[in-house]
């Protein structure tokens, strides 16, 4: 996956997150499935941003950005503290 694909994924996830949050504001909240999906989208966004940052860092320092891999959700979420 290249940077443009990652940015495309980020754009799609942001749109979905925005839609879920708007729906939550118009209604009395989200049902359990929607809440679960929102959490999943948030985690995927964190993973995408993390991957993009690491790919850019590798490129900047002359390393192959394609060696960067998506880190597990618990690892990416842990550093947010």
C-alpha positions as CSV (number, residue, x, y, z in Angstrom):
1,X,0.0,0.0,0.0
2,X,1.5,3.4,-1.0
3,X,1.0,6.8,0.6
4,X,-1.8,7.8,-1.8
5,X,-3.7,4.6,-1.0
6,X,-3.3,5.2,2.8
7,X,-4.5,8.8,2.4
8,X,-7.5,7.5,0.4
9,X,-8.3,5.1,3.2
10,X,-8.0,7.9,5.7
11,X,-10.4,10.1,3.7
12,X,-13.0,7.3,3.6
13,X,-12.7,6.6,7.3
14,X,-12.9,10.2,8.2
15,X,-16.1,10.5,6.1
16,X,-17.6,7.5,7.8
17,X,-16.6,8.8,11.3
18,X,-18.1,12.2,10.5
19,X,-21.3,10.5,9.4
20,X,-21.6,8.4,12.5
21,X,-20.9,11.4,14.8
22,X,-23.5,13.4,12.9
23,X,-26.1,10.6,13.2
24,X,-25.3,10.4,16.9
25,X,-25.9,14.1,17.3
26,X,-29.3,14.1,15.5
27,X,-30.6,11.0,17.4
28,X,-30.4,9.9,20.9
29,X,-27.0,8.4,20.4
30,X,-25.8,5.4,18.4
31,X,-27.0,1.8,18.8
32,X,-24.5,-0.9,19.9
33,X,-23.5,-1.8,16.3
34,X,-22.9,1.8,15.4
35,X,-20.9,2.5,18.5
36,X,-18.8,-0.6,17.8
37,X,-18.3,0.6,14.2
38,X,-17.3,4.1,15.4
39,X,-14.7,2.6,17.7
40,X,-13.4,0.4,14.9
41,X,-13.1,3.4,12.5
42,X,-11.2,5.4,15.2
43,X,-8.7,2.5,15.6
44,X,-8.3,2.1,11.9
45,X,-7.7,5.8,11.5
46,X,-5.0,5.7,14.2
47,X,-3.4,2.7,12.4
48,X,-3.4,4.5,9.1
49,X,-1.9,7.7,10.4
50,X,0.7,5.7,12.3
51,X,1.6,3.8,9.1
52,X,1.7,7.0,7.0
53,X,4.0,8.7,9.6
54,X,6.4,5.7,9.7
55,X,6.4,5.4,5.9
56,X,7.3,9.1,5.5
57,X,10.0,8.8,8.2
58,X,11.6,5.8,6.4
59,X,11.5,7.8,3.1
60,X,13.1,10.8,4.7
61,X,16.0,8.8,6.1
62,X,16.6,6.8,2.9
63,X,14.9,3.6,4.0
64,X,12.3,1.7,2.0
65,X,8.8,2.9,3.0
66,X,7.3,-0.4,1.8
67,X,9.0,-2.2,4.7
68,X,6.6,-0.3,7.2
69,X,3.7,-2.5,8.2
70,X,0.4,-1.8,10.0
71,X,1.0,-2.2,13.7
72,X,-1.6,-4.0,15.8
73,X,-4.4,-1.9,17.2
74,X,-3.3,-2.4,20.9
75,X,0.2,-1.2,20.1
76,X,-1.0,1.9,18.2
77,X,-3.6,2.7,20.8
78,X,-1.2,2.2,23.7
79,X,1.0,5.2,22.9
80,X,-1.9,7.6,22.9
81,X,-1.9,7.3,26.7
